[in-house]
């Protein structure tokens, strides 16, 4: 039996399990309409308050297209018209540019341009925050803001400015890094510097000063890096399509105007950065050409001086006709030698540039006239990769794996270019040597001429070579400047920053719908939780499957209090309630009808024309044994039957309280002090519908009294006089009294309290019935509460009383 007692489901059928069906839920919902209404009203009200207090968030979006060719690489199409000048185009990777748009440095540039790290807000009485941005009535200027406060970096500063007259403000509530400062409030004038814990500050009026200064303005400052990080989190940039070069941007902010400004400024800052990086190559080429022009200018000056000195010293004005003819023939080879020597000089200069380790990450001169298209293309590709490396370093660091990979590529490309230049130099040397041999042949022809003419010709040839090289470099400088002047933006604006005036957050409809659903979910959650956690007997449905016959069930009496777990824990020892008689003649309420049903069932069990002694007991105190005995006796008396109640709960005597606890009673009879007639209280004296026998003085030895032979004699005599003898007994689990009384009783009504008896004890009741410890045992469910349940699952408690047997002797 003990093993069954500890098993929760030993006597439970499938219908006794904690499961909800649709009909149960509908019934429970209808019984708790007020609960649902209150829950929904509270949740919806809280939702409305949240929707009113929440910051309005707006979204703005823009679209741009990167200038691209059919391979998905952006290029400057305007430069195609100058291809014959050797001006190349540059290309970019779309995905790299997508990352560049989300660069922290680029966003920090936007923050600095728009001063996004300085905010102006107001808060109304319900806590709604207004972000003024461009409509702020005042603006702040920090004169000498420190980088650190103590040992901590200065991350944020906030203070409150309130209007005090036409040109005065009250500044107070300074907070530094979120910690309130001890700085006192002070009154300041507009435009006048004043001292603060973070240096000198000036507050100036804006054009909105007379319009939007009804509330105090909360002025906030944040380190630009932190603001940029916050702005990055609100920026979304994604490709419109994997194969397209269109990028869609969206930005969310509490200010519509600020969201538009951020997107527009971001695009402008990106284009400025793009042009700056693109012009790096042309700037480096211009520097190279200027250096060479300065060097050639010096050399030309020296040659001109040599010619002037030679002619002056030899008094030469013109060469003779033969010298002119030879010179004309020699010019043919001189022009060819000029080109070869010029290309050789440029190639050697580029080689010096390549082997110079101090210029490892400088752009190589492009369009330099080296005389090799292959070398020019290699230099252009090298510069392109070097620019890509510089952009990656600017957005990350040298330790970036992508930077390391590009470094390796640059070293390999530099080595390739160097080998190409060496091969080109060798070829140019061979060509120059051949032309020099031809020139020597011409010189041999004129060697017979005057030596002075030959010397002059040599000097003039050097002058011509220098002049041609100088003019060539001037042309390249003009081409380079032309390329720098026609560099265009890398993006084309498809859709400017626009958006709806309806905020994207908070969404009032969704909030109220969620609040309504929550208002429904809370009662249902409570229902399911209480059902899962409640292991008490709740209705007659829980008694199905027991072998012990069920006499009936009695609902919670009108006006009776539900006995919760907290009330049972706080109930004082020996504290009990006096049972109330609820059964009345001509009353047709629920509890009266319930007792009439129990009365009919009991008569059916007893049979006709038979008198029985019936005891009421239970497992626990407070089950309502006395309440049941009194009202069932009243119901029997209403059909003109002779009924008597004997209070054999001689440790407590709860029933005796109804008849004012007379001093003479059953205890005195069992002791042999009085006769049976001396202790019977007629109904006319108690104003009850039945006779009664109280306990009298409480005895110090109740168990010994119940072993007296006079108990059986008393019950037999009462059965002769009355149709029904009801015996009120203590619980069976507290003392042995009920077991002693049971041997003299004909029928036992076992009271099970809804909400008090644990369903895990039902197997024990069934075991008691099977072992026939109590004669003709039947079960009565007391205290079911239909008003607070679904499908008659009761959680209320009927009338009962508590027991404190441990102190009975002391009390007596």
NUTI-268003 format. One line per 2 residues: number of its first residue (from 1); for each residue x, y, z of C-alpha. Coordinates in Angstrom, 2 decimals. Layout:
NUM	X:Y:Z; ... .
//
This chain:
1	0.00:0.00:0.00; 2.86:2.36:0.75 .
3	4.29:1.78:-2.70; 0.94:2.65:-4.29 .
5	0.67:5.69:-2.05; 3.91:7.11:-3.38 .
7	2.91:6.46:-6.99; 1.07:9.42:-8.48 .
9	-0.76:7.55:-11.15; -1.46:4.21:-9.50 .
11	-5.23:4.74:-9.33; -5.64:7.38:-12.00 .
13	-7.45:6.61:-15.18; -6.84:8.34:-18.49 .
15	-9.61:10.87:-17.66; -7.86:11.87:-14.42 .
17	-4.72:13.17:-16.10; -3.93:16.89:-16.40 .
19	-5.07:17.50:-19.92; -7.08:20.34:-21.40 .
21	-9.64:19.85:-24.10; -11.25:22.57:-26.17 .
23	-14.50:22.42:-24.26; -12.61:22.74:-20.97 .
25	-10.77:25.81:-22.19; -13.96:27.46:-23.44 .
27	-15.71:26.75:-20.15; -12.76:28.06:-18.13 .
29	-12.56:31.17:-20.30; -16.26:31.93:-19.81 .
31	-15.89:31.47:-16.05; -13.00:33.95:-15.95 .
33	-14.23:36.68:-18.27; -13.27:39.37:-15.78 .
35	-9.77:37.92:-15.42; -9.32:38.03:-19.20 .
37	-10.79:41.53:-19.47; -8.51:42.92:-16.75 .
39	-5.44:41.20:-18.22; -6.16:42.50:-21.73 .
41	-6.92:46.03:-20.54; -3.70:46.20:-18.49 .
43	-1.52:44.77:-21.28; -3.04:47.01:-23.95 .
45	-2.67:50.04:-21.66; 0.98:49.20:-21.08 .
47	1.39:48.72:-24.83; -0.09:52.17:-25.48 .
49	2.19:53.72:-22.89; 5.21:52.04:-24.45 .
51	4.15:53.11:-27.95; 3.78:56.70:-26.75 .
53	7.10:56.76:-24.89; 9.22:54.85:-27.41 .
55	11.55:56.87:-29.61; 10.26:57.32:-33.17 .
57	12.71:55.80:-35.65; 12.66:56.80:-39.32 .
59	14.34:55.17:-42.31; 15.90:56.77:-45.34 .
61	17.30:54.94:-48.37; 19.47:55.81:-51.38 .
63	20.91:53.98:-54.38; 24.12:54.55:-56.33 .
65	25.72:52.83:-59.29; 29.46:52.30:-59.53 .
67	30.83:53.23:-62.94; 31.64:49.89:-64.54 .
69	32.49:48.09:-67.77; 30.98:44.81:-68.94 .
71	33.29:42.86:-66.64; 31.92:44.39:-63.49 .
73	34.93:46.68:-62.90; 34.40:50.39:-62.53 .
75	36.21:52.61:-64.98; 36.35:56.26:-66.01 .
77	34.75:56.24:-69.43; 35.49:59.92:-70.06 .
79	39.19:59.12:-70.37; 38.61:56.91:-73.41 .
81	38.78:59.95:-75.64; 42.41:60.49:-74.59 .
83	43.62:56.95:-75.18; 45.91:58.15:-78.00 .
85	47.80:60.18:-75.40; 48.61:57.05:-73.42 .
87	46.34:57.94:-70.50; 45.01:54.69:-69.06 .
89	41.98:53.90:-66.93; 41.73:52.47:-63.48 .
91	39.36:49.76:-62.22; 37.94:48.69:-58.86 .
93	36.38:45.63:-57.32; 32.70:46.16:-56.50 .
95	32.84:44.12:-53.30; 35.84:46.06:-52.06 .
97	33.97:49.31:-52.63; 31.01:47.90:-50.72 .
99	33.34:47.45:-47.75; 34.82:50.90:-48.30 .
101	31.37:52.46:-47.91; 31.14:50.83:-44.47 .
103	34.63:51.87:-43.40; 34.87:53.26:-39.83 .
105	37.16:56.05:-41.04; 34.67:57.09:-43.70 .
107	31.81:57.16:-41.19; 33.96:59.09:-38.74 .
109	34.55:61.67:-41.46; 30.74:61.96:-41.83 .
111	30.35:62.34:-38.06; 32.92:65.14:-37.97 .
113	31.38:66.98:-40.91; 27.84:66.88:-39.50 .
115	28.84:67.06:-35.81; 26.73:63.99:-35.13 .
117	28.56:63.39:-31.85; 26.79:66.43:-30.34 .
119	23.07:65.91:-29.67; 20.23:68.08:-28.43 .
121	17.20:66.34:-26.89; 14.16:67.06:-24.70 .
123	11.97:64.78:-22.61; 8.30:65.45:-21.83 .
125	6.27:64.39:-18.79; 5.49:60.90:-20.12 .
127	9.13:60.25:-20.94; 8.93:60.76:-24.72 .
129	12.28:61.97:-26.06; 12.43:64.59:-28.82 .
131	15.68:64.77:-30.84; 15.98:68.36:-32.12 .
133	19.00:67.99:-34.47; 18.69:70.87:-36.98 .
135	15.79:72.45:-35.03; 17.71:72.82:-31.78 .
137	17.22:76.22:-30.10; 20.85:76.30:-28.92 .
139	24.20:74.96:-30.05; 27.25:74.16:-27.94 .
141	30.91:74.86:-28.61; 33.60:73.11:-26.57 .
143	36.71:75.25:-26.41; 39.28:72.91:-24.86 .
145	37.69:69.50:-24.41; 40.20:67.12:-22.75 .
147	40.92:63.65:-24.07; 40.92:62.11:-20.57 .
149	39.18:62.73:-17.28; 41.53:61.46:-14.65 .
151	42.82:58.13:-15.91; 39.70:57.39:-17.95 .
153	39.18:58.51:-21.56; 36.43:61.09:-22.04 .
155	33.70:59.11:-23.79; 30.59:61.19:-23.13 .
157	29.36:64.40:-21.52; 25.74:65.45:-20.88 .
159	24.17:68.43:-19.16; 20.76:70.11:-19.00 .
161	20.15:73.66:-20.22; 16.99:75.49:-19.14 .
163	15.86:78.87:-20.41; 15.95:81.62:-17.78 .
165	14.87:84.77:-19.54; 15.65:86.09:-22.99 .
167	19.41:85.57:-23.01; 20.20:83.53:-19.91 .
169	20.32:79.78:-19.33; 20.62:77.55:-16.29 .
171	23.16:74.77:-16.81; 22.99:71.80:-14.44 .
173	23.12:68.00:-14.03; 26.55:67.41:-15.55 .
175	27.32:63.76:-16.24; 30.76:62.59:-17.37 .
177	31.00:59.08:-18.80; 27.53:58.43:-17.38 .
179	28.55:59.41:-13.82; 26.92:62.45:-12.24 .
181	29.35:65.28:-11.53; 29.49:67.37:-8.38 .
183	29.50:70.58:-10.43; 26.82:72.98:-9.14 .
185	24.15:74.52:-11.32; 25.08:77.90:-12.81 .
187	23.39:80.66:-14.76; 25.16:81.63:-17.99 .
189	24.62:84.09:-20.81; 24.27:83.15:-24.44 .
191	27.55:83.53:-26.31; 29.58:83.93:-23.12 .
193	32.17:81.22:-22.19; 31.73:79.51:-18.85 .
195	33.73:76.93:-16.92; 32.62:73.30:-16.67 .
197	34.21:70.08:-15.42; 35.31:69.41:-19.03 .
199	36.74:72.81:-19.85; 35.33:76.01:-21.30 .
201	31.95:75.82:-23.03; 29.96:78.38:-25.03 .
203	26.20:78.14:-25.66; 24.86:80.03:-28.65 .
205	21.32:80.71:-29.83; 20.09:79.39:-33.17 .
207	17.25:80.63:-35.38; 14.94:78.25:-33.49 .
209	15.72:79.82:-30.11; 12.38:81.56:-29.79 .
211	10.36:78.57:-31.05; 11.53:75.31:-29.50 .
213	12.70:76.20:-26.03; 9.66:75.44:-23.93 .
215	11.33:72.37:-22.41; 14.81:71.87:-21.00 .
217	17.36:70.75:-23.58; 19.65:67.82:-22.78 .
219	22.97:68.55:-24.49; 25.09:65.48:-25.14 .
221	28.62:64.93:-26.41; 30.15:61.61:-27.42 .
223	33.60:60.69:-28.68; 33.43:60.70:-32.52 .
225	34.73:57.12:-32.73; 31.85:55.88:-30.59 .
227	29.28:57.86:-32.58; 30.72:56.49:-35.83 .
229	30.40:52.97:-34.48; 26.77:53.64:-33.56 .
231	26.06:55.11:-37.01; 27.68:52.12:-38.70 .
233	25.31:49.80:-36.84; 22.33:51.73:-38.28 .
235	23.71:51.76:-41.84; 22.90:48.96:-44.27 .
237	24.67:48.65:-47.64; 24.07:45.77:-50.00 .
239	24.28:45.00:-53.69; 21.02:45.17:-55.60 .
241	22.10:42.06:-57.49; 25.15:39.81:-57.50 .
243	25.94:40.73:-61.11; 25.08:44.42:-60.77 .
245	27.16:47.36:-59.61; 24.21:49.09:-57.90 .
247	24.46:49.51:-54.13; 21.35:50.15:-52.02 .
249	21.79:52.05:-48.77; 19.40:52.41:-45.85 .
251	19.86:54.31:-42.60; 17.63:54.55:-39.52 .
253	17.60:57.49:-37.14; 15.36:59.37:-34.75 .
255	15.61:62.42:-37.02; 14.41:62.29:-40.62 .
257	16.68:65.15:-41.66; 19.73:63.63:-39.98 .
259	19.16:60.30:-41.76; 19.09:62.11:-45.11 .
261	22.20:64.14:-44.25; 24.15:61.05:-43.21 .
263	23.46:59.22:-46.49; 24.19:62.25:-48.68 .
265	27.37:63.14:-46.79; 28.50:59.52:-46.87 .
267	28.31:59.46:-50.68; 30.13:62.78:-50.96 .
269	32.87:61.66:-48.57; 33.32:58.43:-50.52 .
271	33.70:60.27:-53.84; 36.21:62.69:-52.31 .
273	38.21:59.77:-50.97; 38.02:58.02:-54.36 .
275	39.34:61.06:-56.22; 42.13:61.55:-53.68 .
277	43.35:57.98:-54.10; 43.00:58.11:-57.90 .
279	45.10:61.30:-58.14; 47.98:59.75:-56.19 .
281	49.39:58.16:-59.39; 49.25:61.38:-61.39 .
283	50.79:63.34:-58.53; 53.72:60.94:-58.38 .
285	54.23:61.15:-62.19; 54.16:64.95:-62.06 .
287	56.81:64.91:-59.35; 59.05:62.66:-61.49 .
289	58.68:64.88:-64.59; 59.41:68.06:-62.63 .
291	62.59:66.54:-61.26; 63.78:65.57:-64.77 .
293	62.91:69.00:-66.22; 64.95:70.75:-63.56 .
295	67.92:68.51:-64.32; 67.68:69.01:-68.11 .
297	67.31:72.76:-67.69; 70.64:72.82:-65.91 .
299	72.26:70.65:-68.60; 70.86:72.86:-71.41 .
301	72.23:75.91:-69.70; 75.68:74.33:-69.57 .
303	75.58:73.38:-73.30; 74.44:76.86:-74.33 .
305	77.29:78.33:-72.32; 79.80:75.98:-74.05 .
307	78.57:77.05:-77.51; 78.74:80.69:-76.58 .
309	82.26:80.36:-75.24; 83.41:78.31:-78.26 .
311	82.09:80.78:-80.83; 83.41:83.73:-78.88 .
313	86.90:82.33:-78.55; 87.11:81.20:-82.20 .
315	85.14:84.07:-83.68; 82.87:81.74:-85.63 .
317	79.64:83.03:-87.13; 78.75:80.22:-89.67 .
319	80.03:76.92:-91.04; 81.04:76.53:-94.67 .
321	78.80:74.80:-97.11; 80.54:71.45:-96.80 .
323	80.16:71.34:-93.09; 76.47:72.22:-93.48 .
325	75.90:69.37:-95.91; 77.68:66.85:-93.69 .
327	75.80:68.15:-90.74; 72.52:67.69:-92.56 .
329	73.40:64.09:-93.32; 74.55:63.52:-89.77 .
331	71.23:64.87:-88.44; 69.47:61.89:-89.82 .
333	71.39:59.60:-87.52; 71.33:62.09:-84.70 .
335	67.54:62.00:-84.55; 67.56:58.25:-84.35 .
337	70.32:58.36:-81.74; 68.33:60.98:-79.80 .
339	65.30:58.74:-79.50; 67.39:55.75:-78.47 .
341	69.38:57.73:-75.89; 66.25:59.39:-74.55 .
343	64.52:56.04:-74.04; 67.72:54.64:-72.52 .
345	67.90:57.52:-70.04; 64.25:57.06:-69.00 .
347	64.73:53.31:-68.68; 67.80:53.78:-66.46 .
349	65.92:56.24:-64.30; 63.05:53.81:-63.85 .
351	65.55:51.10:-62.95; 67.06:53.36:-60.29 .
353	63.51:53.96:-59.00; 62.88:50.20:-58.82 .
355	66.06:49.30:-56.92; 65.60:52.15:-54.41 .
357	64.23:50.40:-51.25; 63.17:53.72:-49.75 .
359	60.54:53.96:-52.49; 59.25:50.43:-52.07 .
361	55.61:51.49:-51.71; 55.75:54.62:-53.93 .
363	53.85:54.67:-57.20; 56.06:54.15:-60.30 .
365	56.16:56.86:-62.96; 53.64:56.10:-65.68 .
367	53.49:57.49:-69.26; 57.25:58.23:-68.98 .
369	58.11:57.44:-72.62; 60.32:54.46:-71.89 .
371	59.63:53.17:-75.38; 58.12:49.80:-74.38 .
373	54.35:49.30:-74.30; 54.77:46.12:-72.24 .
375	56.72:47.97:-69.52; 54.12:50.78:-69.49 .
377	51.31:48.22:-68.99; 53.26:46.45:-66.20 .
379	53.81:49.79:-64.42; 50.11:50.66:-64.74 .
381	49.07:47.28:-63.27; 51.65:47.67:-60.47 .
383	50.31:51.13:-59.54; 46.77:49.79:-59.54 .
385	47.64:47.05:-57.03; 49.65:49.50:-54.91 .
387	46.66:51.85:-54.67; 44.50:48.91:-53.59 .
389	47.01:48.06:-50.87; 47.04:51.65:-49.59 .
391	43.23:51.65:-49.35; 43.21:48.37:-47.43 .
393	45.89:49.67:-45.03; 43.85:52.81:-44.46 .
395	40.77:50.75:-43.54; 42.57:48.07:-41.51 .
397	46.30:47.57:-40.81; 49.53:46.12:-42.24 .
399	48.78:42.83:-40.46; 45.69:42.25:-42.58 .
401	46.06:38.97:-44.51; 44.85:40.74:-47.67 .
403	47.61:43.34:-47.27; 50.23:40.61:-46.88 .
405	48.94:38.90:-50.02; 49.12:42.14:-52.01 .
407	52.65:42.78:-50.66; 53.77:39.44:-52.10 .
409	52.13:40.27:-55.42; 53.82:43.69:-55.50 .
411	57.26:42.16:-54.86; 56.76:39.71:-57.71 .
413	55.47:42.43:-60.06; 58.40:44.72:-59.10 .
415	60.86:41.92:-59.95; 59.14:41.32:-63.28 .
417	59.25:45.01:-64.18; 62.93:45.16:-63.22 .
419	63.76:42.26:-65.52; 61.78:43.85:-68.35 .
421	63.60:47.16:-67.85; 67.01:45.40:-67.84 .
423	66.15:43.64:-71.09; 64.94:46.90:-72.60 .
425	68.12:48.72:-71.52; 70.23:46.02:-73.19 .
427	68.27:46.41:-76.42; 68.55:50.18:-76.31 .
429	72.32:49.94:-75.77; 72.71:47.80:-78.87 .
431	70.61:50.25:-80.88; 72.57:53.24:-79.54 .
433	75.89:51.56:-80.34; 74.78:50.92:-83.92 .
435	73.69:54.51:-84.41; 76.92:55.70:-82.81 .
437	78.93:53.69:-85.33; 77.02:55.31:-88.18 .
439	77.62:58.73:-86.68; 81.33:57.92:-86.40 .
441	81.38:57.13:-90.07; 79.96:60.55:-90.86 .
443	82.43:62.14:-88.51; 85.24:60.41:-90.36 .
445	83.98:62.04:-93.53; 84.23:65.45:-92.02 .
447	87.36:64.71:-90.02; 89.31:66.24:-92.79 .
449	87.42:69.46:-92.18; 88.40:72.03:-89.68 .
451	88.60:70.62:-86.17; 86.82:73.61:-84.83 .
453	83.75:72.88:-86.95; 83.73:69.30:-85.72 .
455	83.96:70.41:-82.11; 81.14:72.89:-82.61 .
457	78.99:70.28:-84.26; 79.46:67.97:-81.30 .
459	78.41:70.68:-78.89; 75.35:71.64:-80.97 .
461	74.34:67.98:-81.23; 74.30:67.73:-77.44 .
463	72.24:70.91:-77.32; 69.67:69.47:-79.71 .
465	69.41:66.24:-77.76; 68.75:68.14:-74.54 .
467	66.19:70.40:-76.21; 64.26:67.45:-77.66 .
469	64.21:65.68:-74.30; 63.07:68.85:-72.57 .
471	60.18:69.36:-75.01; 59.21:65.71:-74.68 .
473	58.97:65.97:-70.88; 56.91:69.18:-71.14 .
475	54.42:67.35:-73.34; 54.17:64.47:-70.84 .
477	53.59:66.92:-68.00; 50.67:68.47:-69.87 .
479	49.20:65.03:-70.52; 49.53:64.10:-66.85 .
481	47.84:67.33:-65.72; 45.05:66.73:-68.21 .
483	44.42:63.27:-66.77; 44.29:64.68:-63.21 .
485	41.81:67.38:-64.22; 39.26:65.02:-65.79 .
487	39.04:62.41:-62.99; 35.32:61.96:-62.18 .
489	33.37:60.49:-59.27; 33.25:56.72:-59.04 .
491	29.49:56.71:-58.40; 26.35:57.83:-60.16 .
493	23.39:58.71:-57.96; 20.32:56.69:-58.91 .
495	18.04:57.60:-55.99; 18.70:60.38:-53.49 .
497	18.14:59.88:-49.76; 14.36:59.67:-49.38 .
499	11.80:57.85:-47.25; 8.33:57.90:-45.72 .
501	7.37:60.25:-42.92; 5.84:57.25:-41.11 .
503	8.31:55.87:-38.55; 9.50:52.29:-38.98 .
505	9.61:51.88:-35.21; 7.71:51.59:-32.97 .
507	4.87:50.00:-34.97; 1.80:50.81:-32.90 .
509	-0.38:48.16:-34.54; 2.12:45.38:-33.87 .
511	2.67:46.57:-30.29; -1.05:46.64:-29.52 .
513	-1.57:43.26:-31.20; 1.27:41.79:-29.16 .
515	-0.15:43.38:-26.00; -3.60:41.93:-26.77 .
517	-2.12:38.47:-27.36; -0.12:38.77:-24.15 .
519	-3.29:39.76:-22.32; -4.87:36.53:-23.55 .
521	-1.75:34.46:-22.92; -1.35:35.43:-19.26 .
523	-4.67:33.90:-18.08; -4.17:30.81:-20.25 .
525	-0.62:30.49:-18.98; -1.90:30.71:-15.45 .
527	-4.52:28.08:-16.27; -2.03:25.62:-17.70 .
529	0.55:26.27:-14.99; -1.97:25.80:-12.18 .
531	-3.29:22.68:-13.85; 0.19:21.19:-14.21 .
533	1.28:22.10:-10.67; -1.97:21.29:-8.89 .
535	-2.03:17.68:-7.64; -5.11:18.13:-5.45 .
537	-8.47:16.51:-5.95; -10.51:19.04:-7.89 .
539	-13.76:17.40:-8.92; -15.68:14.18:-9.03 .
541	-13.89:13.50:-12.28; -10.72:12.80:-10.27 .
543	-12.56:10.16:-8.23; -13.55:8.10:-11.24 .
545	-11.81:4.77:-11.40; -11.84:4.22:-7.62 .
547	-13.48:1.08:-6.31; -14.92:2.85:-3.28 .
549	-18.48:4.03:-4.07; -19.00:7.78:-4.34 .
551	-21.90:9.11:-2.31; -21.91:12.46:-4.14 .
553	-20.22:15.84:-4.22; -21.11:19.06:-2.45 .
555	-20.12:22.46:-3.90; -18.55:25.29:-1.99 .
557	-21.13:27.02:0.17; -22.19:30.57:-0.67 .
559	-20.05:33.04:1.22; -17.43:30.46:2.09 .
561	-13.80:31.52:1.70; -11.47:29.58:-0.52 .
563	-8.73:28.11:1.62; -5.52:28.82:-0.27 .
565	-2.10:27.40:0.46; -1.02:30.69:2.06 .
567	-4.07:30.80:4.34; -3.40:27.23:5.49 .
569	0.24:28.04:6.27; -0.72:31.17:8.25 .
571	-3.55:29.52:10.16; -2.88:29.42:13.89 .
573	-2.69:26.17:15.77; -6.02:24.97:17.23 .
575	-7.81:27.69:15.28; -11.07:26.40:13.82 .
577	-14.31:27.69:12.39; -17.79:26.95:13.70 .
579	-19.66:25.04:10.98; -22.67:26.76:9.44 .
581	-25.96:25.04:8.60; -26.73:25.83:4.97 .
583	-29.50:23.30:4.33; -32.91:24.96:4.62 .
585	-36.46:23.97:3.92; -37.88:25.25:0.62 .
587	-34.42:26.43:-0.50; -33.46:25.37:-4.02 .
589	-29.94:26.72:-4.34; -27.06:24.55:-5.54 .
591	-25.80:23.36:-2.19; -29.30:22.48:-0.91 .
593	-29.96:20.42:-4.02; -26.56:18.77:-3.62 .
595	-27.38:17.65:-0.10; -30.75:16.35:-1.23 .
597	-28.94:14.25:-3.86; -26.55:12.95:-1.17 .
599	-29.52:12.20:1.11; -31.22:10.18:-1.63 .
601	-28.03:8.26:-2.41; -27.49:7.49:1.28 .
603	-31.07:6.20:1.68; -30.57:4.00:-1.35 .
605	-27.41:2.51:0.21; -29.03:1.95:3.64 .
607	-32.31:0.54:2.43; -35.83:0.99:3.70 .
609	-36.93:0.81:7.36; -33.44:0.44:8.74 .
611	-31.65:2.54:11.34; -27.89:2.92:11.11 .
613	-25.07:4.66:12.94; -23.13:6.68:10.39 .
615	-19.71:8.18:11.09; -18.01:11.01:9.11 .
617	-14.21:10.97:8.91; -11.37:11.97:6.58 .
619	-7.62:11.75:6.03; -6.88:15.36:6.96 .
621	-8.19:18.01:9.32; -10.25:20.72:7.65 .
623	-12.01:18.33:5.28; -15.48:19.44:6.49 .
625	-16.60:16.39:8.49; -18.64:18.39:11.02 .
627	-20.04:20.62:8.27; -21.13:17.55:6.32 .
629	-22.58:15.79:9.40; -24.62:18.82:10.47 .
631	-26.06:19.62:7.06; -26.70:15.99:6.11 .
633	-28.51:15.52:9.47; -30.57:18.62:8.72 .
635	-31.45:17.27:5.26; -32.59:13.98:6.86 .
637	-34.63:15.84:9.47; -36.42:17.82:6.74 .
639	-38.10:14.65:5.58; -39.54:14.10:9.08 .
641	-36.97:11.57:10.23; -35.66:11.32:13.78 .
643	-32.00:12.30:13.64; -29.31:12.76:16.28 .
645	-25.65:13.79:16.07; -23.10:12.48:18.56 .
647	-19.92:14.54:18.88; -17.25:11.85:19.41 .
649	-14.46:14.22:18.45; -13.72:14.39:22.16 .
651	-10.36:16.06:21.64; -11.81:19.16:19.90 .
653	-15.58:19.12:20.15; -16.16:21.28:17.09 .
655	-19.82:20.33:16.74; -20.38:21.16:20.40 .
657	-19.66:24.80:19.62; -22.92:24.93:17.69 .
659	-24.82:24.09:20.88; -22.65:26.42:23.01 .
661	-20.44:23.59:24.39; -22.39:22.50:27.51 .
663	-20.32:21.05:30.37; -22.16:17.69:30.44 .
665	-21.80:15.40:27.47; -20.57:12.13:26.03 .
667	-17.32:12.19:28.02; -19.27:12.20:31.29 .
669	-21.51:9.39:29.99; -18.55:7.20:29.01 .
671	-17.07:7.77:32.48; -20.34:6.52:33.98 .
673	-21.14:9.81:35.64; -24.50:10.44:33.94 .
675	-27.18:8.54:32.05; -27.88:8.75:28.32 .
677	-30.99:10.90:28.77; -28.94:13.40:30.78 .
679	-26.69:14.23:27.82; -29.21:14.33:24.95 .
681	-30.04:17.87:23.89; -33.52:17.97:22.30 .
683	-33.93:20.00:19.12; -36.34:22.39:20.81 .
685	-33.61:23.56:23.19; -30.91:23.99:20.49 .
687	-33.25:25.33:17.81; -31.88:22.66:15.45 .
689	-33.99:20.21:13.47; -32.32:17.24:15.19 .
691	-31.23:16.14:18.65; -27.58:16.18:19.63 .
693	-25.08:14.89:22.18; -22.14:17.26:22.85 .
695	-18.70:16.23:24.14; -19.01:18.07:27.43 .
697	-15.74:18.61:29.30; -12.79:17.41:27.19 .
699	-11.27:14.29:28.73; -7.53:13.80:29.33 .
701	-7.78:10.15:28.17; -9.93:10.13:25.00 .
703	-8.63:6.82:23.65; -9.39:5.00:26.93 .
705	-12.89:6.49:27.05; -13.63:5.21:23.52 .
707	-12.69:1.69:24.66; -15.53:1.79:27.21 .
709	-18.40:-0.73:26.79; -20.82:2.11:27.39 .
711	-20.03:3.44:23.86; -21.59:0.38:22.18 .
713	-24.54:0.50:24.56; -25.09:4.15:23.78 .
715	-25.05:3.63:20.02; -27.38:0.64:20.23 .
717	-29.80:2.61:22.34; -29.70:5.58:19.99 .
719	-30.38:3.33:16.99; -33.49:2.15:18.78 .
721	-34.69:5.69:19.34; -33.65:7.41:16.07 .
723	-33.77:6.73:12.35; -30.30:8.16:11.75 .
725	-27.42:8.39:14.20; -24.62:10.60:12.84 .
727	-21.26:10.37:14.63; -18.75:13.21:14.14 .
729	-15.20:11.76:14.36; -11.61:13.02:14.09 .
731	-9.43:12.28:11.01; -8.06:8.76:10.70 .
733	-4.45:9.82:10.13; -4.09:12.07:13.18 .
735	-5.20:9.85:16.10; -6.53:6.35:16.69 .
737	-9.99:7.58:17.76; -11.66:6.96:14.37 .
739	-10.46:3.34:14.31; -11.84:2.74:17.82 .
741	-15.21:4.25:16.90; -15.44:2.37:13.57 .
743	-16.08:-0.99:15.29; -19.39:0.36:16.64 .
745	-20.53:2.00:13.40; -22.70:0.63:10.57 .
747	-21.58:2.96:7.78; -18.63:5.32:7.15 .
749	-18.78:8.48:5.03; -15.22:9.36:4.03 .
751	-14.93:13.13:3.33; -12.53:14.20:0.55 .
753	-11.89:17.93:0.38; -11.52:19.46:-3.10 .
755	-8.27:21.41:-3.16; -7.01:19.80:0.05 .
757	-6.71:16.08:-0.61; -3.80:15.10:-2.81 .
759	-4.69:12.80:-5.67; -1.66:10.73:-4.76 .
761	-3.49:9.62:-1.60; -6.48:8.20:-3.54 .
763	-4.82:4.76:-3.81; -4.60:4.70:-0.01 .
765	-8.36:5.38:0.31; -9.03:2.59:-2.16 .
767	-6.79:0.30:-0.10; -8.68:1.19:3.09 .
769	-11.93:0.33:1.31; -10.59:-3.00:0.03 .
771	-9.31:-4.03:3.47; -12.73:-3.16:4.98 .
773	-11.25:-1.21:7.85; -14.43:0.85:7.94 .
775	-17.83:-0.73:7.41; -19.85:0.15:4.29 .
777	-17.40:2.90:3.40; -18.40:5.50:0.80 .
779	-16.74:8.68:-0.45; -18.15:12.23:-0.42 .
781	-16.43:15.11:-2.25; -16.78:18.36:-0.32 .
783	-16.05:21.95:-1.35; -15.99:21.83:-5.17 .
785	-16.11:25.36:-6.55; -17.79:25.63:-9.95 .
787	-17.58:29.40:-10.07; -13.80:29.46:-10.30 .
789	-13.19:26.35:-12.34; -13.74:24.75:-15.67 .
791	-15.78:21.55:-15.97; -16.34:21.55:-12.21 .
793	-12.65:21.45:-11.25; -12.84:22.77:-7.73 .
795	-10.15:24.79:-5.97; -12.29:26.14:-3.10 .
797	-12.60:24.77:0.37; -15.77:24.09:2.40 .
799	-16.13:24.44:6.10; -13.79:22.55:8.32 .
801	-11.44:23.03:11.20; -7.84:22.54:12.17 .
803	-6.43:20.08:14.63; -3.64:20.51:17.13 .
805	-3.53:17.23:18.93; -0.07:17.74:20.25 .
807	-1.34:20.24:22.85; -4.63:18.60:23.79 .
809	-3.45:17.47:27.23; -2.05:20.85:28.11 .
811	-5.26:22.57:27.07; -7.38:20.25:29.13 .
//
